Amino acid sequence: MLMEYVLTSAEMKASDTAAIEEYGIGALVLMERAALQTVSVILDRYGTDIYVGVMAGSGNNGGDGIAVARILREQGIRAEINMIGEQSKLSPEAAAQLETARKLNIPIHYGVEHTLYDVIVDAIFGIGITRNIEGKYRKAVEAVNASRAKVVAVDIPSGVHTDDGSIMGCAVKADITVTFAYRKLGLMLYPGASCAGEVVCAPIGIPGAVTANKRSGVVTFTDWKKDLHFPARSRSGNKGTFGKVLLVAGSRNMGGACYLSALSAFRTGAGMVRIFTAAQNREGLLKKLPEAIVDTYDDNADPGITPEESAALLSGLEWADIVAVGPGISMSAKAKAILETLLSQCCQPMVVDADALNLLSQDEALLRLFAYGSRRSDSDVIFTPHLGEFARLMQCPVSEIRRDMIASCKAFTRKYDVALVCKDARTLVAKRGKLTYLNSSGNDGMATAGSGDVLTGIIAGLLAQGYSGFEAAVMGTYAHGLAGDFARHKTSAYYIMAQDIIKALGDIEKE
């Protein structure tokens, strides 16, 4: 898997410093390259018949912006500078750029002269912002956002926190963000991501060796045509070759959950799917999905699992290569008995989702079965909670997790021997000893009933074909989001249903 690193503010600053001090790449050289990359994007998107206003702060981000104005003027484009930052606080590089601009008679305004530009370049604050924007800076940000101009942010929109995407009082809403060397966490995490617009990651000559030991280990995919890889199909294979999935899902009135998961596993390449579900779901499943094998239990009877039901479940377990449990099984005593029976015998790779996770969160002894040193086998296990389910597993408020999702995910996987897929607007995949994956695909239209069931089936289908747990979690999450993006492109965010995501999996393959 080819992935790009995503850096924090401290990591990026350390890389800049090392490039300058250890490799002798001058700060002004890096600034010129950043400005050239920004100009290239502006000209590519908006052409040359434009009027450009740069909003410049006093730090090196402002220096980048001043250099942008100069380079544009050199190419005959009308451009001017609005100095927002304090003159007494100019960085040496920004001061040098401003002096050059003065000598070249580039128009310089002190404060926001106006916003009647075609394009505004936001270079007020860079990646180092640590406190809320106030006073004249806030007025400048508000003026930019109120303008009709297209907005290009330099490195990161002013007001977006680089490490967590939070808004520091207010933030510029950019149409395009040109970021340098590496993507920043704040450009991918919400709400910062909603201010970034299109993100262009541009090289500025920082050697890869500079950052090798300065990265926290967060990665992402950025080019789906290069990055998405479904398992290769053997022309001599058969249904057994491509894996057998046992899906424990669907209580009464929740037959749709097991249908969506099972169909997704099939559509992702699993050779066979066997479903263990409430008897009420049998007829509907066999009509809609005749390819599946269906075993049932009586959801109206004794809350415990009967010997016959246990035998059917364990027969399916003996048959299966992969197990997925949880979608729609409910929180009943019956569901818990089924889960306990399954966990007492399962040694196969397993996906644990939805109600199964909620049952685990209520029973510490069951959850401890997944702790390091307590597992029945070393087969891969994947937990796929949404933020609420994860908070219950962690026994803390959702707000606490939101403060630092990456740290929370890492803490959980240090304790439990699982690959964790923490589902949110930006889903994270974490596992001890692995790089943390931050998913870039997906959209708000996927916040619809059954979307999580689809993801469970996709991951199970990839596991069935030989992917490791972490690989299946990462690739499954990425493919799931891409399918949602394809579905939204065809319709709209308001129209998408879980079944549309499944259908779109085929569209990805066609591309």
C-alpha positions as CSV (number, residue, x, y, z in Angstrom):
1,M,0.0,0.0,0.0
2,L,1.4,3.4,-1.1
3,M,0.4,6.2,1.3
4,E,1.4,9.7,2.1
5,Y,2.3,11.0,5.5
6,V,0.1,13.6,7.2
7,L,2.1,16.0,9.5
8,T,1.4,18.0,12.6
9,S,2.6,21.6,12.9
10,A,5.6,20.6,15.0
11,E,6.6,17.9,12.6
12,M,6.4,20.3,9.6
13,K,8.4,23.0,11.5
14,A,11.1,20.4,12.4
15,S,11.3,19.4,8.8
16,D,11.7,23.0,7.7
17,T,14.4,23.6,10.3
18,A,16.3,20.5,9.3
19,A,16.2,21.4,5.6
20,I,17.6,24.8,6.4
21,E,20.1,24.0,9.1
22,E,21.2,20.4,8.2
23,Y,20.9,20.5,4.5
24,G,21.7,24.1,3.7
25,I,18.5,24.8,1.8
26,G,17.9,28.5,2.6
27,A,14.6,29.7,4.1
28,L,14.2,32.2,1.2
29,V,14.7,29.4,-1.3
30,L,11.9,27.4,0.3
31,M,9.8,30.5,0.4
32,E,10.4,31.1,-3.3
33,R,9.5,27.6,-4.2
34,A,6.3,27.8,-2.1
35,A,5.3,31.0,-3.8
36,L,6.0,29.6,-7.3
37,Q,3.8,26.5,-6.6
38,T,1.0,28.8,-5.4
39,V,1.3,31.0,-8.5
40,S,1.2,27.9,-10.7
41,V,-2.1,26.7,-9.1
42,I,-3.6,30.2,-9.4
43,L,-2.8,30.5,-13.1
44,D,-3.9,26.9,-13.8
45,R,-7.3,27.4,-12.2
46,Y,-8.1,31.1,-12.9
47,G,-5.9,32.1,-15.9
48,T,-4.1,35.4,-16.4
49,D,-6.9,37.9,-16.7
50,I,-7.3,38.3,-13.0
51,Y,-6.9,40.9,-10.3
52,V,-5.2,39.4,-7.2
53,G,-5.1,40.7,-3.6
54,V,-2.7,39.1,-1.2
55,M,-3.6,39.3,2.5
56,A,-0.2,38.9,4.3
57,G,0.7,38.4,7.9
58,S,4.0,39.1,9.6
59,G,5.4,35.5,9.6
60,N,6.8,33.4,6.9
61,N,3.3,32.5,5.6
62,G,3.0,36.3,4.9
63,G,6.4,36.2,3.2
64,D,5.1,33.4,0.9
65,G,2.1,35.6,0.1
66,I,4.3,38.7,-0.6
67,A,6.4,36.6,-3.0
68,V,3.3,35.4,-4.7
69,A,2.3,39.0,-5.5
70,R,5.8,39.8,-6.8
71,I,5.9,36.7,-9.1
72,L,2.4,37.5,-10.5
73,R,3.4,41.1,-11.2
74,E,6.5,39.8,-13.0
75,Q,4.2,37.9,-15.3
76,G,2.1,40.9,-16.1
77,I,-0.8,40.1,-13.7
78,R,-2.4,42.8,-11.7
79,A,-1.6,42.0,-8.0
80,E,-1.2,43.9,-4.8
81,I,-0.4,43.4,-1.2
82,N,-2.6,44.0,1.9
83,M,-0.3,43.9,5.0
84,I,-2.3,42.6,7.9
85,G,0.6,41.7,10.2
86,E,2.4,44.0,12.5
87,Q,5.5,45.6,10.9
88,S,7.5,45.2,14.1
89,K,6.9,41.5,14.1
90,L,8.0,40.7,10.6
91,S,10.1,37.5,10.3
92,P,13.5,38.1,8.6
93,E,12.3,36.4,5.4
94,A,9.0,38.2,5.3
95,A,10.8,41.5,5.9
96,A,13.2,40.7,3.0
97,Q,10.2,39.9,0.7
98,L,8.4,43.1,1.6
99,E,11.5,45.2,1.0
100,T,11.9,43.6,-2.5
101,A,8.2,44.4,-3.2
102,R,8.7,48.0,-2.2
103,K,11.7,48.4,-4.5
104,L,9.6,46.9,-7.4
105,N,6.8,49.4,-6.7
106,I,4.3,46.7,-6.0
107,P,1.2,48.3,-4.4
108,I,1.2,47.8,-0.7
109,H,-1.8,48.6,1.6
110,Y,-1.6,48.5,5.3
111,G,-4.7,46.8,6.4
112,V,-7.5,45.6,4.1
113,E,-7.8,48.2,1.4
114,H,-10.8,46.5,-0.2
115,T,-11.7,43.0,-1.4
116,L,-12.8,43.8,-4.9
117,Y,-10.4,41.1,-6.3
118,D,-11.0,38.2,-8.6
119,V,-8.6,36.1,-6.4
120,I,-7.6,36.6,-2.8
121,V,-4.5,34.9,-1.5
122,D,-4.8,34.1,2.2
123,A,-1.3,34.4,3.7
124,I,-2.3,35.8,7.1
125,F,-1.5,32.9,9.4
126,G,0.3,29.7,8.6
127,I,0.6,26.4,10.5
128,G,1.8,27.8,13.8
129,I,-1.5,29.4,15.0
130,T,-2.1,28.6,18.7
131,R,-4.7,31.2,19.8
132,N,-8.0,32.5,18.6
133,I,-8.0,35.2,15.9
134,E,-9.2,38.6,17.2
135,G,-9.2,42.3,16.5
136,K,-8.0,43.4,13.1
137,Y,-7.1,39.9,12.1
138,R,-10.6,38.7,12.7
139,K,-11.9,41.7,10.6
140,A,-9.5,40.7,7.8
141,V,-10.7,37.1,7.8
142,E,-14.4,38.2,7.9
143,A,-13.7,40.6,5.0
144,V,-12.2,37.7,2.9
145,N,-15.1,35.4,3.6
146,A,-17.6,38.2,2.7
147,S,-15.9,38.9,-0.6
148,R,-17.0,37.4,-3.9
149,A,-13.4,36.5,-4.8
150,K,-12.0,33.0,-5.2
151,V,-9.8,32.3,-2.2
152,V,-6.5,30.5,-2.4
153,A,-5.0,29.7,1.1
154,V,-1.2,29.4,1.5
155,D,-0.4,26.2,3.3
156,I,-3.5,26.2,5.5
157,P,-6.5,28.5,5.8
158,S,-5.9,31.2,8.4
159,G,-7.7,30.2,11.6
160,V,-7.6,26.4,11.1
161,H,-5.6,24.6,13.8
162,T,-3.0,22.5,12.0
163,D,-3.1,19.5,14.3
164,D,-6.8,18.9,15.0
165,G,-8.8,21.0,12.4
166,S,-10.5,23.1,15.1
167,I,-11.4,26.7,14.2
168,M,-9.5,29.3,16.2
169,G,-12.3,31.8,16.7
170,C,-12.8,32.2,12.9
171,A,-11.2,30.9,9.8
172,V,-10.8,31.7,6.1
173,K,-13.0,29.6,3.8
174,A,-10.8,28.8,0.9
175,D,-11.7,27.4,-2.5
176,I,-8.2,26.0,-2.9
177,T,-5.4,25.4,-0.3
178,V,-1.9,24.9,-1.6
179,T,0.0,23.1,1.1
180,F,3.7,22.4,1.0
181,A,5.7,19.1,1.1
182,Y,3.1,17.2,3.2
183,R,-0.6,17.3,4.0
184,K,-1.4,18.6,7.4
185,L,-3.8,17.0,9.8
186,G,-6.0,20.1,10.1
187,L,-6.7,20.1,6.4
188,M,-8.2,16.6,6.7
189,L,-10.0,16.7,10.1
190,Y,-13.3,18.5,10.5
191,P,-14.2,21.3,10.8
192,G,-10.9,22.4,9.3
193,A,-11.4,20.3,6.2
194,S,-14.6,22.2,5.4
195,C,-12.5,25.4,5.1
196,A,-9.8,24.0,3.0
197,G,-11.6,23.5,-0.3
198,E,-9.5,21.6,-2.9
199,V,-6.2,20.7,-1.3
200,V,-3.1,20.7,-3.6
201,C,0.0,19.2,-1.9
202,A,3.0,20.8,-3.7
203,P,6.7,19.8,-3.3
204,I,9.1,22.6,-2.4
205,G,12.3,20.7,-2.3
206,I,12.4,19.3,1.3
207,P,14.3,16.0,1.0
208,G,12.4,13.0,2.2
209,A,15.3,12.1,4.5
210,V,14.6,15.3,6.4
211,T,11.2,14.0,7.7
212,A,12.0,10.3,8.1
213,N,12.4,10.6,11.8
214,K,10.1,13.5,12.4
215,R,6.8,12.0,11.6
216,S,4.2,10.8,14.0
217,G,3.0,8.0,11.8
218,V,-0.3,9.2,10.3
219,V,-0.8,8.3,6.7
220,T,-3.5,8.6,4.0
221,F,-4.4,7.7,0.4
222,T,-4.7,10.6,-2.0
223,D,-4.9,9.0,-5.5
224,W,-7.5,6.3,-5.7
225,K,-6.5,5.1,-9.2
226,K,-3.1,4.3,-7.9
227,D,-3.9,3.5,-4.3
228,L,-7.0,1.2,-4.5
229,H,-6.2,-2.4,-4.9
230,F,-8.7,-5.3,-4.7
231,P,-7.2,-8.8,-4.5
232,A,-6.2,-10.4,-7.8
233,R,-8.6,-13.1,-9.0
234,S,-7.2,-16.4,-10.0
235,R,-8.6,-17.7,-13.3
236,S,-8.4,-21.2,-11.9
237,G,-10.2,-20.3,-8.6
238,N,-13.6,-21.4,-7.4
239,K,-16.1,-20.3,-4.8
240,G,-14.1,-21.9,-2.0
241,T,-10.8,-20.3,-3.2
242,F,-12.3,-16.8,-2.7
243,G,-13.2,-17.4,0.9
244,K,-16.2,-18.4,3.0
245,V,-17.7,-15.8,5.3
246,L,-19.9,-16.5,8.3
247,L,-22.1,-13.5,9.0
248,V,-23.9,-13.4,12.4
249,A,-26.3,-10.6,11.9
250,G,-29.9,-9.4,11.9
251,S,-32.4,-9.9,14.7
252,R,-36.2,-9.8,14.1
253,N,-37.1,-6.6,12.2
254,M,-33.5,-6.1,11.4
255,G,-33.1,-8.4,8.4
256,G,-31.8,-5.5,6.3
257,A,-28.6,-5.3,8.2
258,C,-27.6,-8.9,7.4
259,Y,-28.7,-8.5,3.8
260,L,-26.6,-5.4,3.2
261,S,-23.5,-6.9,4.9
262,A,-23.9,-10.2,3.0
263,L,-24.4,-8.5,-0.3
264,S,-21.3,-6.3,0.3
265,A,-19.2,-9.3,1.1
266,F,-20.3,-10.9,-2.2
267,R,-19.7,-7.7,-4.2
268,T,-16.2,-7.4,-2.7
269,G,-15.3,-10.9,-4.0
270,A,-16.1,-13.4,-1.2
271,G,-16.9,-16.8,-2.7
272,M,-19.5,-17.9,-0.3
273,V,-21.5,-16.3,2.5
274,R,-23.4,-18.1,5.3
275,I,-25.8,-16.1,7.5
276,F,-26.8,-16.9,11.0
277,T,-29.9,-14.8,11.8
278,A,-33.3,-14.7,13.3
279,A,-35.9,-17.0,11.7
280,Q,-38.1,-14.1,10.7
281,N,-35.4,-13.0,8.3
282,R,-35.1,-16.3,6.4
283,E,-37.7,-15.9,3.8
284,G,-36.8,-12.4,2.8
285,L,-33.1,-13.2,2.6
286,L,-33.6,-16.2,0.4
287,K,-35.7,-14.2,-2.0
288,K,-33.4,-11.2,-2.2
289,L,-30.1,-13.1,-1.9
290,P,-30.5,-16.7,-3.0
291,E,-26.7,-17.0,-3.3
292,A,-26.4,-17.0,0.5
293,I,-26.7,-20.0,2.9
294,V,-29.1,-19.1,5.7
295,D,-29.2,-20.7,9.2
296,T,-31.6,-19.4,11.8
297,Y,-32.4,-19.2,15.5
298,D,-35.8,-18.5,17.2
299,D,-35.7,-14.8,18.4
300,N,-39.0,-15.2,20.2
301,A,-38.1,-18.2,22.4
302,D,-35.8,-18.7,25.4
303,P,-33.3,-15.9,25.8
304,G,-30.5,-18.4,26.0
305,I,-29.2,-20.3,22.9
306,T,-30.6,-23.7,22.5
307,P,-28.5,-26.8,21.8
308,E,-29.8,-26.9,18.3
309,E,-29.1,-23.3,17.7
310,S,-25.6,-23.6,19.2
311,A,-24.9,-26.6,16.9
312,A,-26.0,-24.6,13.8
313,L,-23.8,-21.6,14.8
314,L,-20.8,-23.8,15.5
315,S,-21.3,-25.7,12.3
316,G,-21.2,-22.4,10.4
317,L,-18.1,-21.5,12.4
318,E,-16.4,-24.7,11.4
319,W,-17.2,-24.1,7.8
320,A,-16.1,-20.5,7.7
321,D,-12.8,-18.9,6.8
322,I,-13.9,-15.5,8.1
323,V,-16.4,-14.4,10.7
324,A,-18.4,-11.1,10.9
325,V,-20.7,-10.4,13.8
326,G,-22.8,-7.6,15.0
327,P,-25.0,-5.8,12.4
328,G,-28.5,-5.7,13.7
329,I,-28.2,-8.5,16.2
330,S,-29.8,-6.3,19.0
331,M,-28.9,-5.9,22.6
332,S,-31.1,-8.8,23.8
333,A,-30.1,-11.6,26.1
334,K,-30.4,-13.9,23.1
335,A,-27.9,-11.8,21.1
336,K,-25.5,-11.9,24.1
337,A,-25.8,-15.7,24.4
338,I,-25.0,-16.0,20.6
339,L,-22.0,-13.7,20.9
340,E,-20.6,-15.6,23.9
341,T,-21.0,-18.9,22.2
342,L,-19.2,-17.5,19.1
343,L,-16.3,-15.9,21.0
344,S,-15.8,-19.1,23.0
345,Q,-14.9,-21.0,19.9
346,C,-13.9,-18.6,17.1
347,C,-10.2,-18.7,16.0
348,Q,-10.8,-17.2,12.5
349,P,-10.2,-13.7,11.5
350,M,-13.2,-11.7,12.6
351,V,-14.9,-8.4,12.1
352,V,-16.8,-7.1,15.1
353,D,-19.4,-4.3,14.5
354,A,-22.4,-2.5,15.8
355,D,-24.5,-4.4,18.5
356,A,-21.7,-6.8,19.1
357,L,-19.5,-3.9,20.1
358,N,-22.2,-2.5,22.3
359,L,-22.6,-5.9,24.1
360,L,-18.8,-6.0,24.6
361,S,-18.9,-2.5,26.1
362,Q,-21.4,-3.7,28.7
363,D,-19.4,-6.8,29.7
364,E,-15.8,-6.2,30.7
365,A,-15.0,-9.9,30.8
366,L,-16.1,-10.4,27.2
367,L,-14.1,-7.4,26.1
368,R,-11.0,-8.7,27.9
369,L,-11.1,-11.7,25.5
370,F,-9.5,-9.3,23.0
371,A,-6.8,-8.0,25.3
372,Y,-3.1,-8.8,24.5
373,G,-2.3,-12.3,26.0
374,S,-6.0,-13.3,26.2
375,R,-6.8,-14.1,22.6
376,R,-7.7,-17.7,21.6
377,S,-5.6,-17.3,18.5
378,D,-3.4,-14.8,16.7
379,S,-5.9,-14.4,13.9
380,D,-6.7,-10.8,12.9
381,V,-9.7,-9.1,14.6
382,I,-11.2,-5.8,13.4
383,F,-13.5,-3.6,15.5
384,T,-15.6,-1.1,13.5
385,P,-17.3,1.3,15.9
386,H,-18.7,4.6,15.1
387,L,-17.8,7.4,17.5
388,G,-20.7,6.7,19.9
389,E,-19.9,3.0,20.1
390,F,-16.2,3.7,20.5
391,A,-17.0,6.1,23.4
392,R,-18.9,3.2,25.1
393,L,-16.0,0.9,24.6
394,M,-13.7,3.5,26.1
395,Q,-16.2,4.4,28.8
396,C,-15.8,8.1,28.3
397,P,-17.8,10.9,26.6
398,V,-17.7,11.4,22.9
399,S,-16.4,14.9,23.4
400,E,-13.3,13.5,25.1
401,I,-12.5,11.3,22.1
402,R,-13.2,14.2,19.7
403,R,-10.5,16.2,21.4
404,D,-7.9,13.8,20.1
405,M,-9.2,10.9,18.1
406,I,-5.8,9.8,17.1
407,A,-4.5,9.5,20.6
408,S,-7.8,7.7,21.7
409,C,-7.5,5.2,19.0
410,K,-3.8,4.5,19.7
411,A,-4.6,4.1,23.4
412,F,-7.3,1.5,22.7
413,T,-5.1,-0.6,20.4
414,R,-2.3,-0.5,22.9
415,K,-4.7,-2.4,25.2
416,Y,-6.6,-4.6,22.8
417,D,-5.1,-6.8,20.1
418,V,-7.4,-5.5,17.3
419,A,-7.3,-3.3,14.2
420,L,-9.6,-0.4,15.1
421,V,-11.8,1.3,12.5
422,C,-13.2,4.4,14.2
423,K,-15.9,5.7,12.0
424,D,-16.5,9.5,11.7
425,A,-16.5,12.2,9.1
426,R,-12.8,11.2,8.8
427,T,-12.4,7.6,9.7
428,L,-9.3,6.4,11.4
429,V,-7.7,2.9,11.3
430,A,-5.3,2.1,14.1
431,K,-3.4,-1.0,15.2
432,R,-0.4,-1.3,17.6
433,G,2.8,-1.3,15.6
434,K,1.2,0.1,12.5
435,L,0.9,3.6,11.0
436,T,-2.4,5.2,11.8
437,Y,-4.5,5.6,8.6
438,L,-6.6,8.7,8.2
439,N,-9.2,8.1,5.5
440,S,-9.7,10.7,2.9
441,S,-12.7,9.3,0.9
442,G,-16.4,9.5,1.7
443,N,-18.9,12.3,2.1
444,D,-21.9,13.4,4.3
445,G,-24.4,11.6,2.0
446,M,-23.0,8.3,3.5
447,A,-24.5,9.2,6.9
448,T,-27.5,6.9,6.1
449,A,-28.9,3.8,7.6
450,G,-27.0,0.6,6.6
451,S,-23.8,2.3,5.6
452,G,-21.9,0.7,8.4
453,D,-23.3,-2.7,7.6
454,V,-21.9,-2.3,4.1
455,L,-18.5,-1.5,5.4
456,T,-18.6,-4.6,7.6
457,G,-19.3,-6.7,4.5
458,I,-16.6,-5.1,2.4
459,I,-13.9,-5.7,5.1
460,A,-15.1,-9.3,5.5
461,G,-15.0,-9.8,1.8
462,L,-11.4,-8.6,1.6
463,L,-10.4,-10.7,4.6
464,A,-11.9,-13.7,2.9
465,Q,-9.5,-13.2,0.0
466,G,-6.4,-13.1,2.0
467,Y,-5.9,-9.6,3.1
468,S,-4.4,-9.1,6.6
469,G,-6.7,-7.5,9.2
470,F,-5.0,-4.1,9.0
471,E,-4.9,-4.1,5.1
472,A,-8.5,-5.2,4.9
473,A,-9.5,-2.4,7.4
474,V,-7.6,0.3,5.5
475,M,-8.5,-0.8,2.0
476,G,-12.1,-1.6,2.9
477,T,-12.6,1.8,4.5
478,Y,-11.1,3.5,1.5
479,A,-13.2,1.6,-1.0
480,H,-16.3,2.2,1.0
481,G,-15.7,5.9,1.0
482,L,-14.9,5.9,-2.7
483,A,-18.1,4.1,-3.5
484,G,-20.0,6.7,-1.5
485,D,-18.2,9.4,-3.5
486,F,-19.1,7.7,-6.8
487,A,-22.7,7.4,-5.7
488,R,-22.9,11.1,-4.7
489,H,-21.4,12.1,-8.1
490,K,-24.2,10.2,-9.8
491,T,-27.0,11.7,-7.7
492,S,-26.6,13.9,-4.6
493,A,-25.8,13.6,-0.9
494,Y,-29.6,13.7,-0.2
495,Y,-30.3,10.7,-2.4
496,I,-27.7,8.1,-1.3
497,M,-28.9,4.9,0.3
498,A,-26.7,2.1,1.6
499,Q,-27.6,0.0,-1.5
500,D,-26.3,2.8,-3.7
501,I,-22.9,2.4,-2.1
502,I,-22.8,-1.3,-2.9
503,K,-23.8,-0.6,-6.5
504,A,-21.0,1.9,-6.8
505,L,-18.4,-0.6,-5.9
506,G,-18.8,-2.0,-9.4
507,D,-18.3,1.5,-10.8
508,I,-14.9,1.8,-9.1
509,E,-13.8,-1.5,-10.6
510,K,-14.9,-0.3,-14.1
511,E,-12.8,2.8,-13.8
